[in-house]
Each structure stands twice: as structure tokens, then as C-alpha cells.
Amino acid sequence: MYLRMQLLIDRVNEFQDETIVTRLKQGDDRLKKMFEELAKGNKEFDSHLELIDSAHNKDEKQMLKVQKQRSDAREHNVKYELHAINLQDKVNELREKLDHGKHETFFNSFPEEDLHICDDDNVSLKDSDESNPAYLSETSVQQNLIRAQVEFYFSDYSLKRDKSFAKIDMY
């Protein structure tokens, strides 16, 4: 009986060994397939990664190029803005000179006896019947008002304003 038991135990052990071996082989085959699939996946992943890296490098280069263009354009704009400021200063100076010249011409166009400059000590009178020498004569005031109205009417502001009204077509 002992022999039979021993024989049975040996057969069970052999069967278990065979089952374990076959299962190990099957597991080994499954692992090999999984590794092959992973290798394929890794190859695909690597190729996608290379594509992404190359696209990223292109984008970085393009971004650096655009940043350089923007900085160059910014420097260019600053240069032109400074030039425009200088030109605007010159225009303002010329306008001031022109306004000063207009005022000089305006006041020089009157005879000096019409302009009464009053000092505390020295009062010059054109006519002896004038009551207050600090004021211009009535005709001079009228001429000055008419001249100012004409200058205002023909000034740039009025002409630009009237030009916009003249463009409106009446049907």
C-alpha cells in the first residue's frame, strides 16, 4: 500500500509538474506577446515623440523669429515716435512764431496814434475831446472787431468746419 501511495504521489507530482510547466510556458508566451506589443507601442510612441519634438523645435524657432521681428519693429517704432515728437516740437515752434508774426503784423497795421498806450505819468491824446485816453477810438474798435471776425472766419478751424457742411449734398 505504501508503494501504491508512493506511486500515486509520484504521478500527482508529475502531473502537477507538467501542469506547472505548461502553465509557465503559456505565461511565458503571454509575456512575450505583451512585450512585443509594448515594443510596437514604444516604437509608435517614439515616432510620435520625434514628430512632436520636431514640431516643437520648429515652433520654438518660429517664435524666436517672431519675437526678434517684434523687438526690431518696436525699436523702429520708438525711433519714429521720437522723430515724430521732434517734428511736432518744431511745428509748435513754427506755429508760435507764426502767431507772434500775425500779432506783430496786426498791431503794426494800425497807425500809432490810434493805439493809446497809457502810463501812469504819460497820457497821450489824439483828440482833445476824448474823455478816457485808455481806450481806442470807436472807429479803431470797430475795425479791430471786423478784422478779428474776418480772421476767425477764414481760420483753419472755421474752414474745416464749413467744409464738412459743404460736403453734405442736398437733394
Z-matrix of the N, CA and C atoms (Angstrom, degrees):
N
C 1 1.415
C 2 1.522 1 110.81
N 3 1.268 2 110.27 1 -38.68
C 4 1.439 3 114.32 2 178.56
C 5 1.519 4 110.16 3 -61.04
N 6 1.275 5 116.44 4 -37.70
C 7 1.455 6 121.07 5 179.01
C 8 1.510 7 111.74 6 -66.74
N 9 1.244 8 113.88 7 -41.24
C 10 1.463 9 117.29 8 178.33
C 11 1.517 10 110.18 9 -63.71
N 12 1.281 11 114.77 10 -41.63
C 13 1.464 12 117.76 11 179.29
C 14 1.514 13 110.40 12 -64.69
N 15 1.273 14 112.74 13 -40.44
C 16 1.456 15 116.99 14 179.66
C 17 1.514 16 109.91 15 -64.52
N 18 1.290 17 117.27 16 -41.03
C 19 1.454 18 122.51 17 178.96
C 20 1.528 19 110.64 18 -64.00
N 21 1.295 20 115.33 19 -43.11
C 22 1.458 21 120.37 20 178.84
C 23 1.531 22 110.71 21 -64.47
N 24 1.271 23 115.76 22 -41.27
C 25 1.466 24 120.33 23 178.84
C 26 1.516 25 109.39 24 -65.21
N 27 1.316 26 116.97 25 -40.26
C 28 1.463 27 119.70 26 178.45
C 29 1.525 28 111.10 27 -63.62
N 30 1.326 29 115.24 28 -43.65
C 31 1.479 30 118.57 29 179.06
C 32 1.537 31 110.99 30 -63.93
N 33 1.319 32 116.61 31 -41.40
C 34 1.476 33 120.07 32 178.48
C 35 1.521 34 109.26 33 -63.37
N 36 1.288 35 116.78 34 -42.30
C 37 1.466 36 120.59 35 178.50
C 38 1.517 37 111.08 36 -63.68
N 39 1.327 38 116.54 37 -42.10
C 40 1.466 39 119.91 38 177.57
C 41 1.525 40 110.46 39 -62.94
N 42 1.343 41 114.34 40 -42.99
C 43 1.463 42 118.14 41 179.64
C 44 1.534 43 110.27 42 -63.42
N 45 1.299 44 116.00 43 -42.91
C 46 1.463 45 119.53 44 179.25
C 47 1.523 46 110.40 45 -64.71
N 48 1.335 47 115.43 46 -40.99
C 49 1.462 48 119.01 47 178.84
C 50 1.518 49 110.40 48 -62.77
N 51 1.332 50 116.38 49 -43.96
C 52 1.465 51 119.79 50 179.05
C 53 1.533 52 110.21 51 -64.00
N 54 1.309 53 117.11 52 -42.07
C 55 1.465 54 121.29 53 -179.88
C 56 1.523 55 110.18 54 -64.96
N 57 1.288 56 115.25 55 -43.40
C 58 1.469 57 119.35 56 179.44
C 59 1.516 58 110.01 57 -64.23
N 60 1.339 59 116.06 58 -42.79
C 61 1.461 60 119.90 59 -179.54
C 62 1.520 61 110.24 60 -63.83
N 63 1.342 62 116.28 61 -45.67
C 64 1.475 63 118.45 62 -179.87
C 65 1.524 64 110.90 63 -65.47
N 66 1.311 65 115.19 64 -39.39
C 67 1.469 66 117.20 65 177.98
C 68 1.524 67 111.11 66 -67.31
N 69 1.300 68 117.09 67 -37.88
C 70 1.466 69 119.85 68 176.54
C 71 1.524 70 110.61 69 -63.77
N 72 1.354 71 115.53 70 -40.86
C 73 1.465 72 118.89 71 178.02
C 74 1.524 73 110.15 72 -64.03
N 75 1.336 74 115.85 73 -42.25
C 76 1.461 75 119.14 74 178.87
C 77 1.539 76 110.42 75 -64.16
N 78 1.312 77 116.24 76 -42.93
C 79 1.473 78 120.35 77 177.30
C 80 1.519 79 111.20 78 -63.25
N 81 1.333 80 114.57 79 -39.45
C 82 1.459 81 119.91 80 178.28
C 83 1.522 82 110.26 81 -63.63
N 84 1.333 83 116.03 82 -43.19
C 85 1.472 84 120.16 83 177.61
C 86 1.536 85 110.91 84 -61.92
N 87 1.334 86 115.75 85 -42.57
C 88 1.470 87 119.12 86 178.29
C 89 1.528 88 111.40 87 -62.24
N 90 1.329 89 115.74 88 -43.10
C 91 1.465 90 119.45 89 178.77
C 92 1.529 91 111.43 90 -62.69
N 93 1.360 92 116.21 91 -40.51
C 94 1.466 93 119.69 92 178.17
C 95 1.524 94 110.55 93 -61.12
N 96 1.355 95 116.02 94 -43.56
C 97 1.471 96 119.65 95 178.90
C 98 1.536 97 110.67 96 -63.04
N 99 1.325 98 114.85 97 -42.46
C 100 1.467 99 118.45 98 179.87
C 101 1.528 100 111.01 99 -63.73
N 102 1.340 101 117.11 100 -41.73
C 103 1.455 102 120.72 101 177.75
C 104 1.521 103 111.25 102 -63.81
N 105 1.341 104 116.57 103 -39.64
C 106 1.468 105 120.00 104 177.47
C 107 1.530 106 110.71 105 -63.09
N 108 1.348 107 115.36 106 -43.27
C 109 1.463 108 119.21 107 178.32
C 110 1.528 109 110.78 108 -64.38
N 111 1.322 110 116.44 109 -41.01
C 112 1.463 111 120.00 110 176.89
C 113 1.524 112 111.30 111 -63.58
N 114 1.330 113 115.82 112 -39.79
C 115 1.462 114 119.57 113 178.70
C 116 1.528 115 110.09 114 -62.60
N 117 1.351 116 116.13 115 -43.42
C 118 1.467 117 119.52 116 176.75
C 119 1.529 118 110.12 117 -61.40
N 120 1.333 119 114.34 118 -44.79
C 121 1.468 120 119.06 119 178.72
C 122 1.516 121 111.66 120 -61.91
N 123 1.341 122 115.76 121 -39.85
C 124 1.461 123 119.57 122 178.24
C 125 1.519 124 111.22 123 -64.95
N 126 1.333 125 116.39 124 -40.10
C 127 1.464 126 119.41 125 178.02
C 128 1.523 127 110.29 126 -62.78
N 129 1.344 128 116.31 127 -44.57
C 130 1.462 129 120.03 128 178.07
C 131 1.526 130 110.33 129 -64.04
N 132 1.325 131 115.24 130 -42.28
C 133 1.461 132 119.67 131 178.80
C 134 1.522 133 110.75 132 -62.05
N 135 1.340 134 115.87 133 -44.14
C 136 1.462 135 119.90 134 178.81
C 137 1.521 136 111.38 135 -62.06
N 138 1.338 137 116.95 136 -41.56
C 139 1.467 138 119.08 137 179.65
C 140 1.529 139 110.28 138 -66.28
N 141 1.337 140 117.19 139 -40.86
C 142 1.469 141 119.98 140 176.93
C 143 1.526 142 110.68 141 -65.10
N 144 1.317 143 115.36 142 -39.27
C 145 1.458 144 119.70 143 178.85
C 146 1.526 145 110.90 144 -63.69
N 147 1.319 146 117.12 145 -41.13
C 148 1.466 147 120.51 146 177.00
C 149 1.522 148 111.03 147 -62.59
N 150 1.339 149 116.73 148 -42.58
C 151 1.466 150 120.23 149 177.70
C 152 1.525 151 111.20 150 -62.02
N 153 1.314 152 115.04 151 -43.62
C 154 1.468 153 119.29 152 179.54
C 155 1.522 154 110.52 153 -64.61
N 156 1.344 155 116.87 154 -42.58
C 157 1.465 156 120.57 155 178.13
C 158 1.521 157 111.69 156 -61.42
N 159 1.327 158 116.79 157 -43.92
C 160 1.467 159 119.01 158 -179.84
C 161 1.529 160 110.45 159 -65.75
N 162 1.335 161 117.22 160 -40.36
C 163 1.472 162 120.10 161 177.29
C 164 1.526 163 110.21 162 -64.29
N 165 1.329 164 116.50 163 -40.67
C 166 1.462 165 120.77 164 178.66
C 167 1.535 166 110.76 165 -63.29
N 168 1.330 167 116.55 166 -43.22
C 169 1.465 168 120.27 167 178.68
C 170 1.525 169 111.14 168 -62.48
N 171 1.346 170 116.35 169 -42.19
C 172 1.467 171 119.84 170 177.38
C 173 1.523 172 110.59 171 -61.69
N 174 1.331 173 116.00 172 -43.70
C 175 1.464 174 120.16 173 -179.99
C 176 1.525 175 111.23 174 -64.10
N 177 1.335 176 116.53 175 -40.44
C 178 1.465 177 119.96 176 177.92
C 179 1.520 178 111.22 177 -62.49
N 180 1.339 179 116.20 178 -44.65
C 181 1.463 180 120.07 179 178.80
C 182 1.523 181 110.75 180 -62.13
N 183 1.328 182 115.76 181 -43.11
C 184 1.463 183 119.47 182 -179.94
C 185 1.532 184 110.13 183 -65.94
N 186 1.333 185 117.05 184 -39.59
C 187 1.452 186 120.31 185 179.09
C 188 1.530 187 110.76 186 -64.23
N 189 1.321 188 117.56 187 -42.27
C 190 1.460 189 120.85 188 177.14
C 191 1.520 190 110.90 189 -62.75
N 192 1.331 191 115.81 190 -40.03
C 193 1.465 192 120.39 191 178.17
C 194 1.530 193 110.49 192 -63.22
N 195 1.326 194 116.67 193 -44.45
C 196 1.468 195 121.00 194 179.92
C 197 1.528 196 110.33 195 -66.05
N 198 1.332 197 117.12 196 -40.27
C 199 1.464 198 120.11 197 178.03
C 200 1.521 199 110.80 198 -62.53
N 201 1.328 200 116.99 199 -40.30
C 202 1.462 201 120.24 200 177.89
C 203 1.525 202 110.27 201 -65.29
N 204 1.332 203 116.74 202 -42.36
C 205 1.464 204 119.78 203 178.11
C 206 1.524 205 110.65 204 -62.50
N 207 1.329 206 116.17 205 -41.10
C 208 1.463 207 119.38 206 179.62
C 209 1.523 208 111.21 207 -65.26
N 210 1.326 209 117.24 208 -41.59
C 211 1.464 210 119.31 209 179.45
C 212 1.527 211 110.44 210 -66.61
N 213 1.334 212 116.83 211 -39.48
C 214 1.464 213 119.92 212 176.40
C 215 1.522 214 110.74 213 -63.06
N 216 1.326 215 116.33 214 -43.86
C 217 1.467 216 120.50 215 179.50
C 218 1.526 217 110.40 216 -64.85
N 219 1.330 218 116.86 217 -38.37
C 220 1.463 219 120.62 218 178.42
C 221 1.528 220 110.29 219 -63.36
N 222 1.329 221 116.90 220 -44.76
C 223 1.462 222 120.44 221 177.64
C 224 1.525 223 110.50 222 -62.14
N 225 1.318 224 115.75 223 -42.05
C 226 1.461 225 121.62 224 178.77
C 227 1.535 226 110.01 225 -61.48
N 228 1.336 227 116.42 226 -44.11
C 229 1.463 228 120.76 227 179.66
C 230 1.523 229 111.52 228 -65.01
N 231 1.325 230 116.77 229 -41.22
C 232 1.463 231 120.10 230 178.71
C 233 1.521 232 109.93 231 -61.94
N 234 1.333 233 116.08 232 -41.65
C 235 1.464 234 120.25 233 178.75
C 236 1.528 235 110.29 234 -60.45
N 237 1.331 236 116.54 235 -45.45
C 238 1.459 237 119.70 236 -179.61
C 239 1.527 238 112.11 237 -71.09
N 240 1.326 239 117.30 238 -32.45
C 241 1.459 240 119.27 239 176.32
C 242 1.525 241 110.57 240 -65.25
N 243 1.332 242 116.69 241 -42.19
C 244 1.464 243 119.64 242 176.71
C 245 1.522 244 110.85 243 -62.92
N 246 1.321 245 116.12 244 -40.68
C 247 1.464 246 120.21 245 177.43
C 248 1.529 247 110.15 246 -63.20
N 249 1.337 248 116.93 247 -41.47
C 250 1.467 249 120.95 248 179.11
C 251 1.526 250 110.79 249 -65.03
N 252 1.329 251 117.02 250 -38.57
C 253 1.466 252 120.21 251 177.74
C 254 1.523 253 110.13 252 -63.69
N 255 1.341 254 116.62 253 -43.89
C 256 1.464 255 119.80 254 177.86
C 257 1.520 256 111.05 255 -61.37
N 258 1.331 257 116.36 256 -43.58
C 259 1.463 258 119.63 257 178.73
C 260 1.528 259 111.07 258 -64.13
N 261 1.318 260 116.74 259 -39.42
C 262 1.469 261 119.96 260 178.81
C 263 1.525 262 110.45 261 -64.41
N 264 1.339 263 116.96 262 -38.85
C 265 1.465 264 120.01 263 175.97
C 266 1.521 265 110.85 264 -61.92
N 267 1.334 266 116.35 265 -43.10
C 268 1.465 267 119.56 266 178.55
C 269 1.522 268 111.00 267 -63.54
N 270 1.338 269 116.67 268 -41.12
C 271 1.466 270 120.56 269 178.57
C 272 1.524 271 109.90 270 -62.36
N 273 1.328 272 116.83 271 -43.01
C 274 1.468 273 120.11 272 178.64
C 275 1.520 274 111.40 273 -62.35
N 276 1.341 275 116.94 274 -41.57
C 277 1.461 276 120.41 275 177.19
C 278 1.521 277 110.79 276 -61.84
N 279 1.341 278 116.15 277 -44.32
C 280 1.464 279 119.48 278 179.42
C 281 1.525 280 111.21 279 -64.93
N 282 1.324 281 117.65 280 -37.81
C 283 1.470 282 120.16 281 177.06
C 284 1.520 283 110.86 282 -63.74
N 285 1.331 284 115.90 283 -42.53
C 286 1.462 285 119.09 284 178.02
C 287 1.522 286 110.60 285 -61.23
N 288 1.336 287 116.86 286 -43.51
C 289 1.465 288 120.12 287 177.79
C 290 1.520 289 110.70 288 -62.36
N 291 1.337 290 116.65 289 -41.68
C 292 1.461 291 121.03 290 179.50
C 293 1.523 292 110.77 291 -64.19
N 294 1.322 293 117.48 292 -45.25
C 295 1.463 294 120.48 293 178.19
C 296 1.524 295 110.94 294 -62.27
N 297 1.319 296 116.08 295 -42.05
C 298 1.460 297 120.07 296 178.14
C 299 1.532 298 109.99 297 -62.68
N 300 1.339 299 115.61 298 -42.76
C 301 1.468 300 119.61 299 177.88
C 302 1.519 301 111.71 300 -63.91
N 303 1.334 302 117.95 301 -39.39
C 304 1.466 303 120.93 302 177.51
C 305 1.521 304 110.48 303 -62.15
N 306 1.334 305 116.11 304 -44.85
C 307 1.461 306 119.34 305 179.73
C 308 1.525 307 111.00 306 -64.13
N 309 1.324 308 115.85 307 -42.41
C 310 1.465 309 119.25 308 178.13
C 311 1.521 310 110.55 309 -61.39
N 312 1.324 311 116.36 310 -45.65
C 313 1.464 312 120.70 311 179.55
C 314 1.520 313 110.36 312 -63.57
N 315 1.313 314 116.18 313 -40.98
C 316 1.461 315 120.79 314 -179.41
C 317 1.525 316 110.69 315 -62.19
N 318 1.322 317 116.95 316 -47.34
C 319 1.464 318 119.51 317 -178.04
C 320 1.522 319 111.98 318 -76.27
N 321 1.328 320 117.15 319 -26.57
C 322 1.462 321 119.39 320 177.84
C 323 1.524 322 111.83 321 -77.41
N 324 1.321 323 118.13 322 -15.92
C 325 1.457 324 120.71 323 -178.92
C 326 1.527 325 112.15 324 -75.33
N 327 1.323 326 118.39 325 -16.72
C 328 1.468 327 121.67 326 178.28
C 329 1.523 328 109.77 327 -92.03
N 330 1.313 329 116.36 328 143.92
C 331 1.473 330 117.93 329 172.50
C 332 1.525 331 108.96 330 -66.10
N 333 1.313 332 115.88 331 148.77
C 334 1.458 333 119.47 332 -174.78
C 335 1.509 334 112.76 333 -66.01
N 336 1.307 335 116.80 334 -26.46
C 337 1.460 336 116.79 335 -178.92
C 338 1.521 337 111.89 336 -72.07
N 339 1.388 338 117.74 337 -18.78
C 340 1.460 339 119.49 338 176.41
C 341 1.527 340 111.79 339 -77.81
N 342 1.306 341 116.08 340 -28.19
C 343 1.464 342 119.94 341 179.22
C 344 1.520 343 108.46 342 -91.00
N 345 1.284 344 116.40 343 115.72
C 346 1.465 345 120.25 344 -179.84
C 347 1.512 346 108.31 345 -100.21
N 348 1.279 347 114.73 346 116.38
C 349 1.456 348 120.09 347 177.11
C 350 1.513 349 106.15 348 -102.11
N 351 1.278 350 115.83 349 120.17
C 352 1.458 351 119.71 350 -174.95
C 353 1.513 352 109.90 351 -102.42
N 354 1.291 353 115.26 352 126.85
C 355 1.451 354 121.95 353 170.01
C 356 1.519 355 106.41 354 -109.21
N 357 1.265 356 115.77 355 166.33
C 358 1.463 357 118.46 356 179.66
C 359 1.527 358 111.37 357 -66.45
N 360 1.321 359 116.76 358 -37.25
C 361 1.458 360 120.40 359 -176.18
C 362 1.521 361 112.67 360 -93.23
N 363 1.344 362 116.99 361 -33.25
C 364 1.460 363 120.40 362 -171.44
C 365 1.522 364 109.57 363 -116.39
N 366 1.336 365 117.86 364 118.44
C 367 1.448 366 123.06 365 178.16
C 368 1.517 367 106.91 366 -122.57
N 369 1.358 368 115.89 367 122.65
C 370 1.460 369 118.68 368 178.57
C 371 1.517 370 108.18 369 -105.97
N 372 1.281 371 116.83 370 135.40
C 373 1.454 372 122.18 371 -178.58
C 374 1.509 373 109.27 372 -116.83
N 375 1.325 374 116.86 373 135.95
C 376 1.464 375 120.95 374 175.98
C 377 1.521 376 108.87 375 -81.60
N 378 1.302 377 114.43 376 -49.90
C 379 1.461 378 120.08 377 177.89
C 380 1.521 379 107.67 378 -114.73
N 381 1.277 380 115.22 379 143.57
C 382 1.460 381 118.66 380 -178.36
C 383 1.519 382 111.78 381 -75.43
N 384 1.348 383 117.35 382 -18.51
C 385 1.456 384 119.05 383 -178.32
C 386 1.529 385 113.04 384 -87.94
N 387 1.341 386 118.19 385 -0.33
C 388 1.471 387 120.53 386 176.91
C 389 1.514 388 108.94 387 -71.09
N 390 1.319 389 115.22 388 135.37
C 391 1.459 390 118.66 389 -175.96
C 392 1.531 391 112.70 390 -85.23
N 393 1.367 392 117.00 391 -37.10
C 394 1.464 393 119.37 392 -178.06
C 395 1.522 394 108.73 393 -126.64
N 396 1.325 395 118.39 394 109.92
C 397 1.462 396 121.28 395 -176.80
C 398 1.533 397 113.30 396 -74.00
N 399 1.327 398 120.58 397 -6.43
C 400 1.458 399 122.68 398 -178.62
C 401 1.518 400 112.09 399 -75.79
N 402 1.330 401 118.77 400 -13.89
C 403 1.454 402 122.74 401 -177.03
C 404 1.516 403 110.64 402 -109.16
N 405 1.324 404 115.69 403 154.54
C 406 1.459 405 121.63 404 175.63
C 407 1.520 406 109.02 405 -74.91
N 408 1.311 407 114.62 406 162.96
C 409 1.463 408 117.99 407 177.40
C 410 1.526 409 109.30 408 -69.03
N 411 1.317 410 116.24 409 162.64
C 412 1.461 411 121.37 410 -176.47
C 413 1.515 412 111.41 411 -62.71
N 414 1.305 413 118.86 412 -40.14
C 415 1.466 414 121.58 413 179.55
C 416 1.530 415 110.35 414 -66.43
N 417 1.314 416 117.65 415 -38.33
C 418 1.471 417 120.37 416 178.31
C 419 1.523 418 110.96 417 -65.18
N 420 1.326 419 116.81 418 -40.94
C 421 1.459 420 120.70 419 178.45
C 422 1.518 421 109.95 420 -63.32
N 423 1.345 422 116.94 421 -43.31
C 424 1.464 423 120.49 422 179.22
C 425 1.527 424 110.63 423 -63.10
N 426 1.335 425 116.81 424 -43.91
C 427 1.466 426 120.39 425 179.14
C 428 1.534 427 110.77 426 -63.03
N 429 1.315 428 116.12 427 -41.53
C 430 1.475 429 119.80 428 178.76
C 431 1.522 430 111.13 429 -63.37
N 432 1.324 431 118.12 430 -42.18
C 433 1.463 432 121.51 431 178.55
C 434 1.518 433 111.32 432 -64.23
N 435 1.329 434 116.51 433 -44.54
C 436 1.471 435 119.74 434 179.30
C 437 1.521 436 110.04 435 -62.83
N 438 1.323 437 117.20 436 -43.86
C 439 1.462 438 121.01 437 179.91
C 440 1.532 439 110.76 438 -62.71
N 441 1.322 440 117.41 439 -42.11
C 442 1.467 441 121.05 440 179.11
C 443 1.522 442 110.87 441 -64.80
N 444 1.340 443 117.15 442 -39.97
C 445 1.463 444 119.94 443 178.50
C 446 1.522 445 111.01 444 -64.90
N 447 1.326 446 117.07 445 -42.34
C 448 1.470 447 120.81 446 179.29
C 449 1.526 448 109.89 447 -65.33
N 450 1.328 449 117.37 448 -43.72
C 451 1.469 450 119.91 449 178.37
C 452 1.523 451 111.16 450 -62.55
N 453 1.323 452 117.17 451 -40.61
C 454 1.461 453 119.70 452 178.47
C 455 1.519 454 110.86 453 -65.15
N 456 1.325 455 116.27 454 -42.74
C 457 1.465 456 119.32 455 -177.94
C 458 1.519 457 111.27 456 -63.19
N 459 1.324 458 116.67 457 -39.20
C 460 1.461 459 120.08 458 -178.19
C 461 1.534 460 112.49 459 -93.02
N 462 1.308 461 118.04 460 10.85
C 463 1.468 462 120.26 461 177.56
C 464 1.526 463 109.60 462 -73.32
N 465 1.325 464 115.62 463 164.87
C 466 1.468 465 121.05 464 -178.50
C 467 1.524 466 111.68 465 -59.90
N 468 1.316 467 116.90 466 -39.43
C 469 1.464 468 119.98 467 -177.88
C 470 1.520 469 110.63 468 -61.49
N 471 1.315 470 117.11 469 -48.73
C 472 1.465 471 120.30 470 -177.44
C 473 1.514 472 110.96 471 -66.78
N 474 1.325 473 116.92 472 -40.12
C 475 1.460 474 119.09 473 -179.37
C 476 1.525 475 110.90 474 -65.57
N 477 1.314 476 117.38 475 -39.74
C 478 1.466 477 120.03 476 177.96
C 479 1.519 478 110.67 477 -66.39
N 480 1.338 479 116.58 478 -40.24
C 481 1.458 480 120.49 479 179.22
C 482 1.526 481 110.27 480 -64.56
N 483 1.338 482 117.15 481 -47.21
C 484 1.463 483 121.03 482 -178.46
C 485 1.515 484 111.37 483 -69.24
N 486 1.327 485 117.45 484 -29.81
C 487 1.460 486 120.69 485 179.14
C 488 1.527 487 110.48 486 -64.17
N 489 1.334 488 116.80 487 -39.33
C 490 1.467 489 119.36 488 178.53
C 491 1.523 490 110.58 489 -66.66
N 492 1.333 491 117.64 490 -33.95
C 493 1.466 492 119.90 491 176.07
C 494 1.515 493 111.16 492 -70.76
N 495 1.324 494 117.13 493 -34.46
C 496 1.464 495 120.69 494 -177.84
C 497 1.523 496 111.16 495 -70.96
N 498 1.318 497 118.22 496 -24.96
C 499 1.464 498 121.10 497 -179.32
C 500 1.522 499 112.54 498 -73.82
N 501 1.315 500 118.07 499 -19.53
C 502 1.464 501 121.30 500 -179.08
C 503 1.522 502 108.14 501 -72.03
N 504 1.330 503 116.24 502 121.75
C 505 1.465 504 120.96 503 179.98
C 506 1.514 505 109.02 504 -89.29
N 507 1.298 506 115.07 505 131.09
C 508 1.467 507 120.96 506 176.83
C 509 1.514 508 108.10 507 -100.77
N 510 1.305 509 118.56 508 123.79
C 511 1.467 510 122.35 509 178.66
C 512 1.493 511 110.03 510 -109.79
